[in-house]
Amino acid sequence: MPNCCQSEISDGSANAKGDRRFFRATVSPILLTVLCLTTTCATNAQESPKTAKFISRLISQSPAPPLTGVASSGNQISLNGRTLAGTWLQRPGKSGQVTTHLSDGAFRQLIGVNFLNSSNSAKQPIQWFSSVTKPLVLATRLLGAYRYLDITNFAQTSGWQIQANGNTLVIATPKTQITNIVQSQEPPEASTPLQQTRILVNLDRPTPWQVVQGSAIAKPQTPSSDPDTPTPKPTAPPNREWAITLDGIADPVLIERYTPQPPAAAPPTLLPNLLKQLSPATPTQPIPAAPEPLIQKVEVVKNQTIISLSVPFGLSPQLSTIDNPNRLIINIRPDPLEERDITWAPGLRWRQHYVSLGTERFPVVWLEVNPRKFGLTLKPIWASPDGLAGTAPLIQTAQRYLAVAGVNGGYFNRNNKLPLGAIRRDNQWLSGPILNRGAIAWNNSGQFYFSRLTLEETLIAANDQRLPILFLNSGYIQSGIARYTSAWGATYTPLTDNEIILVVQKDQIINQLPGGKVGETPIPIPQDGYLLALRANAASAASQLPIGTTVSISSTTVPTDFSRYPHIIGAGPLLVQNRQIVLDAKGEKFSNAFIAEKAIRSGICTTETGTLMITATHNRVGGYGPNLAEHAQLMQLMGCVNALNLDGGSSTSLYLGGQLLDRSPSTAARVHNGIGIFLQPRK
């Protein structure tokens, strides 16, 4: 299915047997999000543990810091009887009244509020069935990993009833009637010389709305009534489901108008015409299929009206609201991204717009981070609190660490959920690099380093015998010696058949074990040591390393500059270095298919002013995402002095304060690791 963007599992690695499958998901660049705020897990990964074991323990056990000056708080919202995930709090106000605050992610996702540009992080102008020229401005407050908006006056003006009930904020909005739904064709605009489709939803009052991007619609093929004529295969990519949900009741006439008609009876099946089969074939023109109706169905479910859409590939809905009359406007466009420039927190800016590359226009969503601003730090984050095996949605991982923002990181194997690249945090290697691929390193002073990275480890025995260790805590499998520490987890289960496992504790080999069949026997990893897995030809080295042998390890990075930085994430390929495009995907052992693939891309870069940018580039207008060469050019055009390509396709996820900015969470795949941005409050 060529229209699907792909996140490469093997990432072009040689000898990654079974890993060359692709996770596919067609996605839209529009900034529409769904009701999938994940419940936060009370954790705190801000401190610097001495070992990787302590990192895991810290993540899984530390409580969230208390919120000062808060009367009540929680992470569930009951909206008109439906319990949804979303963080909130209430604070003491004047005259004994309390003020209510919603995290901005919940406010956008659950209510349908549009955020407008702002250069003041303490104020957020919004638009919701109101004037764009004279927007309502809400006060903001940064607490923990979220930015909360004071919705007290907004809720009163809108006629909402709000009550805190333990962990849940109960919100009831006035009953709303949907009086009409009208579809029309709009004239082309200068920026998009294509006819636009518009749906107007008329309401008797403002009401919350949400949008969900669904899966591709598999269109059933109608067999020809002539058995001698083969059923034609579809030439266009399938349409995609979208569901617009409003808290209101649609007029029964609208439900009837948009109720699908039962399918027509299948034509009678004819017997093959044998005489026709003997005569020369006469070419016939295929009859084009009738276009799918945009509005597939309108239904009322539990006092909500759901409008189901079938949207052609390359188009997405862009939603907005107006007042007087109250309307929800749904424009179906090839360029649905709305430009934004919002100062979300001091030193943290959310931006999005189209970047032109020749005649192509790419929607880019990014965060600009000033790492020299007090309190902003970056650290690697990963999915599992118990070791390195595991994947999770970036939203869930970021919330577990209490990161305010983040982006997906390096590659991994989707089958066994193991890392395929460098992860280093607080000077501790969690996983070593592979294939001399591009990486980014940084410290807590806002300094960054980009290059291709190799880790050279050598096992040194007492007789000065030296053996190379090729991989550290890695899911990348090759003949040779690999090392596994407690950061990997409590145990190591052989990744290939017939490994020889050397158990090293306190710098001494204390046991030799046969690994047996792949995936069968877990072997405990000593907390004060490590395991050496001898694979294939390297198994013969076991005879030179008997039980009781004293060993040590020398370790160095190439280039050596990497060793000066406590934090590293590896991905690749390296795109830009010292303002010049240095893309060499073949040199970093990426496959030809991966190099040529047009896919959604994640990136990270630094600018001339020292600003860090984390980016998500989605499908170009009327087509697919950038290939690697285009991604390098786009990053250079955006002012990147140094830039690295991160894992992409369905993995691409740009997180901020409880929400994904660049895509519907329903289209984002689970990922192994990422880069989290943390906000340390002033003391």
N, C-alpha and C positions, 0 to 999 in steps of 0.2 A: 504494500500500500504506500505508494511514493509520496503521498501528501502528509505523511506522519513525520513529526520530528523525532529524533532518536537520541537516546542517551547510551553511548556505547559501553557495553559491559566490559569487554576485553580491552577497551581503549587502545586497540591496535597492537596489543602485546603479542609477541611471538610465543608459541607454546602455551597459549591460554585455552587449552582444550575445554570445550563445553561452555566457554565464557563468551562466545561470539554472537550470542543472541542480543536482540535489541529490545529495549522497553519502549513501546511506541505510544505516543499520545498526541493527537492533534490539539493545538492550543491556540488561543487568541491573545493578542497583545493588549486587549482592553483591560483596564484596571477595574474589573468587576470581581467582587469577592463573594464567598458563600457563607452559609451559617455553619462554619466549622472551626470556630475558635476552640482550641483544645484547652481543657481544664488545666490550669497551672499546677505543677508539682512543686511543693515547697522545697526549694534547694538553694544552695548558694555556692557557686564555684569561683568566688572572687579571690580566695587566698592562694598562696603559692605552696603547694604540698611538696614534701621532700622527695617523694617517690610517686610513681604512677599508681601504686596501690592506694596511697593516701588520696590521690585525685578521685578515684572511684568511690572510696568511702566518703569523701567530702561531698560529692555530688548526691549520693543516695541518702545521706543522713542529716545534712545540715538544714536547719529551719530557715525559712525566709525571714529577713529582718522585719521587725515590727514597724507598722506605719504610725508615726507620731501624729497626734492631733486628729485622729480618726475615731468617730463614734461607732461605726460599723462598716464592714466590708465583706466582700465575697466574690466568687467567680462563677455564679449562675444568675441568669436573668429569666424570669417568667414573663413573657410578653404575650398578653391576651390569652393566658392559659397554657402556652407552650414553653417548656423549660429549655433554655439554650445556654451555651457557654459564653461567658463574657465577664470581665472584671469590672467592679464598681466599688464605690465607697461613699459614705456619708460623713459630713463634718459638722461640728457645732456651728451654728450661725448666730445672727442677731436675734434678740428677743426670744431666745429659747427655740428658735426654728433651726432645722437642719438643712444643709445644702447637699444636693445629690450630684455625684460626679460619675460619668461613664468613661471607660478607656476609649480612646478615639477609634481603635479598631472595631470594638463592639458597636459604637455609634454609627460608623459608616456601614458596617455589614448588616446589622439587624434593623436599622431604621431607614437606611437609604440616603443618608445625609451626604451632600457633596462638599468637600473641603476646597476652599479657594486659596489663592496665593497669599502668603504672609511672610514678612521679614522679621516678625516679632514672635519668638517662641512662646511668650506668655499669652498671646492672643491668637485665636483661630477663627477667621471668618468662615461662615458656612452658608450653604444655600439649600433650602428644603421647602418647596412650594412657596417661594419667597423671591424677592427682588435680588438680582445679581449685582445691580449697580449700588444698592444700599443693603448690603448683607448684614445679617445678625452676627455679632462677634462674641465668641464665648471665651471666658478666661480658662487658661490651662494650668495644670500643676503636674510636675514630674515627681512621681513617687515609685520607688522600686524600679521595676522594669517597664513601667507603663506611663503614658501621658494621659491624664484624666481631664475631661472637659466638664465644666460646671453647667449642668443642664437644668438647673432649678427653675429659672425664669422661662426658659424654652419650653419646659414641660408644662408649667402653669398656663402659658399662653396657648399651648396646643390642647389644653383640656385633659392632660394625662392625670391619672391617679397613681401615686407611687407609694410603696410601703416596703420596708425591709423586713424580711422573714428569715432570720438566721443567716445562712450563706447565700440566700436568694433575694434578689431585688425584684419585687412584683410590680410590673407596669401594666396598667390597663388604659388603652386608648379609646376615644369615642368610636361608636359604631359608624361605619362608613358604607355608603352605597356607590357601586360602580355603575354609572348611568349609560355609558356608551363605550364601544371600542371600535375605532375606525382605522382602516388601513388605506394608505394613499401613496402615490408615487410623487416624489419631489423632484424639481428640476435639478440638473447637475450644478455643482459648485466649481469655482475656479480651481481649487486645489485638487478636486477629484472629478474629472469630466465623465462621471458615470451617474446614471439615474439612481436616486436614493429612494429606499422604501421607508415609510414612516408609519408608526402605529401610535395613535392618540388614545389614551385611556382617560375618560372623563370621570371625575370624582365629585361627590358633594362636599367633601372636606379633605384636608391633608391626612395621610395615613402611612404607616410604615410599609416599606416594600423591600424585597430582596431579589437577587438574581442568582441563578445557579447554572453553570455551564455543564452540560452533560456529555454523554459519549457520542461517538459517530453513529449515524442512523444507517443500519444495514437495510438497504432497499431490496425487497424480494423481487426476483426476476420472474416476469410473466412469460411462460413458454409460448412459443409461436404455435398458432393453430395448425400450421403446416409442419408435419414431422420431419420433412426434408430440409427445413431451414433451422440452422442452429440458433440457440438463444444468444443474442449479442451480449458481450461483456460490457459492463459500464466503463465509459471512457473518462468520466469526471470523478473527482474525489467525492466521497459521500457527504451529505449534509450533517450538521451537528445539532444536537438538542440544546435548547436553552429554555429555562423555566423562569418566568417572572411571577412572583408571588406577592399579593397585596393583602393587607389586613382589611378586608371589606367583602361585601356580598354583591355579586354581579346580578344584574337584572336577568330574570329567566329567559327573556328574549335573546340576550347575548349568548347564553349557554346553548340555546337551541340553534342559533345562527352558526356557531362554531363547533357543533357536534359532528364528528366525522361520520360520513355516510358509509353504510356497509359496502364492502367490496362487490364489484360486479361479478356475476357468475362467469366462471372460466369457459372459454370457447370449447366447443366439442373437439375431441381429439380425432383426427383423420388418420386413415391408414396410409402408409407410405405409397407414393406413386412410383411403381417400379419402372414404368416407361420413362418417367421424368428423370429418374436416376441414370438411365442409359444415355439420355440426350445431353448435349453440351450444356454446361451450367450458364445461366444467364445472370449476370451481376444485377443485384437489386440494391437500392438505397435503403438503409435502415430507417425505420420510422422513429423520429426523435420522441423520447418519452416526455410526457406532459410534466411541467415543472411542479415540484412539491408545493402545496400551499404553505405560505409562511406561518400563518396561525393554524396549528394543528388541532388545538382543542382549548376550550375554556371550561373550567369546572370549579365548583365550590366544594372545598373540603375543610371541615371544622372551622367554619366562619372565615376561611381564607379563599380568595379567588386565585387560581393558578392558570396562567396563560402559557401554553406550551408552544414553542416555536421550532421550526425546522429551518436552520440558517445555512445557506450554501457556503462551501469552503471559500476562504479568503475574505469573508464578511463576518462582522460581529455586531451585537447590539451596543449602542451608546445611549445610556439612559440619563434623563434630566427631568426636572420638574418646573412647573410654572404655577403662579397663582392667578386668580381672577380671569378665567375660571381655573379651578384646581385641576391640573392635568399631569399625568406621567407621560413623557414623550420617549418613544423608543425608536431611534434611528438605526437602520441596518446599513453599516458602512464598511468600506475596505480599510478605513483609517480611523478607528474609533478612539484612539488614545487622545486624552485631553491633556494639554500642556499644564504642568504644575511646577511651582517653585515655592516650597514651604520650609521655613526654618522650624524644624520640629523640636530641637533642643539646642542650647548653646554648643556650637561646634558640630552640629548634626543637621544636615540639610537634605530634604527629599525633593528630587527633581525628576521630570520626565518630559520628553518631547521627541519629535522625529529628527533623525540625523540623516542628511542626504549624502549618498555616495554615488556620484555620477547621476544617473537618472533614477536610481533606486532610493526609496525612503524607508528607513528602519525605525521602528518605535523602540526607544531606549528608556528604561527606568533605572535610576541610580540614586545612591546615597553618597553625599560628600561628607567626609569626616575630617575634622581638624584634630589630629592626634596630639597636638600641643596644647589643646584646651584642657584645663584642669578637669580631671575626673573621667576622661574618655580613655578607655583601654581596649585592646583587641586580644583575643585568645582563641586558640582552636577549641572547638566543641565536637563531641561525637555522640552517637546515638545511645550506646549501652552504658549503664552505670556499673556494670559488672565485668567489663573487659572490652575487647575490640570487635568482637563479632556482634553484628546487629545493625539494623537500619530503622529509621523512623522519619515521619514528616519533619521538615526543618522547623515548622511552627512548634511542634512538641519538644524537640531538642532545645531550641532557643528558650522556651519558657521554663524548661527544667533547669537550665543554667541561670535563669533570670537575666538573660541578655536583652538589651533594649532593641538591638538590631542584629542582622546577620545575613550571610549568604552561604549557599552550599559550597563545599570545598573540593576535595580531590576525588579521584576515581576509586571504585570498589567493584567487587564481584557480586552481582545481584543474586547469584545462585547460593553461595555460601556466606554472603554478607560480610566479607573480609576486606580489609583495606588494600589498595594497590598504589601506595605512594606515601610520601613523608608526612608524618604528624609529630611535631615536637612542641611541648608545652612546658614552660617554666624550667627550661634546660633539661628536661627529661624526654628521651626518645620514646614515643608511643609506638611508632611504626617507621621503618626506614624507607628511603627513596628507592625507586627502581628506574632502570634504563636511562639514567642521566637526563631525566626530564626536568622541565622548568619548575621553579619553586619560588615562594616569597618568604622572606625572613624578616622579623621585626623585633624591636625591644619596646619597653614601656616608656621610652623617652620620645617616641614618634619618629624613630629612624627605621628605614626599610631597605631591604636588599633583594634584588631580583637576579637570578641567574639559573643555569642548569646545575643540578645538584647530584653528587654521588657521595655515599658514605662508605669509607674504606675501613673495615674492621678486620683485625687479624688475631687469630688464636695463637698464643705463644705458650709452648710447653716448657717444662723445666730444662730440657736439653736444648733449648733455643730452637726447637722445631716450630715452624711458622706455617699456619694454614689459613687461607682466606675465608672469611665469613661473608657470604654473598648477600644475605638478606636478614633483616631484623624485624621480627613481629609482622611479617608480610604474608598476604594471601597470594603473592606471585610465586609460582612454583617453577623451579629449575633444578637441574642436577647440581649438587654442591652442598655446602654446609649453610644451614639457616639457624638463627638463634631466636629463642622465645623466652621472654621475661614475664614477670608477674603482671605487667601491664596488659599482656595478651588475655589474661584471665586466670582462673584458679588452676585450669588444666590445659594441656595441649593434646589434641587428637590428630594423629598423623594425616597429612594431606596427600601423601602418595603411598603406594604399597612398599613394604619391605624396607622402611627406614630403620636406621640404627639410632637410638636415642641415648645420648650421653647426659646424665644428670650431674650438674655442677652445683656444688654448695660450698660457700666460703672458699672459693677459688680452688676447689679440689673436685676431681671427678669421683663421685661416690657410687655410681652405678652405670651399667650399660644394659639397655633394654631393647628387645626386638619390637619394632613398631607394628608389625603385622599388617593386616588389611587396612586400606584407607578408610578413615571415619569410624573405626570400630572401638579402639581402646583408648580412653582418655588417660593421660599421664599427668600427675600433679606437678606443678611448677613450684620449686622452692622459693619462698619469699626472699631468702638471702642468697639467691643464685639464679640459675637459668637452665634451660635445656638446649642442647645442640642436636638438631635433626640432620643426620648424614644421609643424603639421598643419592641413589643411583651409584655412579662411579666413586663418589666420596665415601661410600660405606666402607671401603677398604681401609680408610684412615683409622677406623676403630681399633685395629690391632696395634697402632702406634700410640694409642691413648688409653692405656689400661686403667682400671680402677685404682685410685690412689694418686694418680698423676696430678701434680700442681699446675694450674694454668692461669693465665692472665689474658687480658684483651687490650690491644691498642686500637684506638678509634680516632679517625680524623675525617673531616669533610673536604670535598673538592668542589669548588674553591674553598680555601681555608677560612675566608671571610664569613661563611655561614656559621662557623663555630662560635662567633662572637654574639650571636643572637639567640635569645631564649625560646623564641616561638618560630615555628616553620610549618607551612602547609605546602605540599607538593601536588602539582596537577600537570599542566602543560597542554600544548606547547607554549614556550616563551614567545611572546608576540612582539614586544617593543623593549628596547634597551637603549638608554641614552638617546632618546628621541628617534632612534632608527628602528625600522621594522627588521627583526632578526628571526622571523619565522623559519623553522627548519623541522617540520613535523616528521619527515622521514628520518632525520638524525635522532629524533626522540622516540623512534620505533613505533610511530602511529601507523595504522593501516591506511592503504590507499582509499578505502571506502570512507573511513573517518575523515580523512583530509578533504575529500571532495564533497562530503555531506553538507547540505544546506539545512541548518538546524538552529534552534534557539540556543543562545550562548550566555554563559555567565563569565564575568571577568573581574579582575581586580587590578588597580593601577595607582600610581602616584603622579602628581602633576608638578609643574615647575615651582609652585609655591609650597610644595610639601603636603598638599591635601591628598588624602586617600579617597579613591572612588571605588565602590563596589557596584557592578552594573549587571543588568539583565537586558539582553537584546532579543527581541521577538521577531515574528514573521514580518518580512517586508510587505509593503502595501501590494496586494495582488499576488503574493507568492509565498515562498518559504524563507526561513531564517538565513543568516549569513554563513558562508563557508569560512574556513579558518583564515584565508587570505583577506576576505572582506572584514572579518572580525578585527584583524590586526589594523587594517586601514581605519575602521570606525573608531577604535581606541585612540589611534594617533590623531584623528580629526578632533576628538573630544579633549585633546590637550594632554594625553598621557605621555610622560617621559619614560616610564617603565610600565610594562603591562604583561599580565599572565592570563592565559585562558584557563578557566576552571571547568569542572565537569558541567555538561550542559544537557540539552534536550529536555526530557521530562524531569531531570534533576534540578534544572534552573529554578531557584526560589530566592526571592529577595524579601526579607522579613523586617518588619518595624512595628514594635509595640503591640504584639498580639495579632498582626495581620500580615498577609502576603500582599505586597504592593503591585506585583507584576502579573499576577495570574490568579484564577480561581484555585483555591487549595484542592478542589476535587480533581484538577488536572496535574497536580504536582506529585511526582513519585517520592517514595521514601528514599532517604539518602543516608550515607554512613557518617559523614563529618561535615563540618562547616567552619566558618570564621565568625565568632560572636563579638559584638561590640557592647561594652559594659560602661555604665555610667555610675561612677562612684560619687555619692552625695558629699557636699562639703560638711566638715565637722564643725 
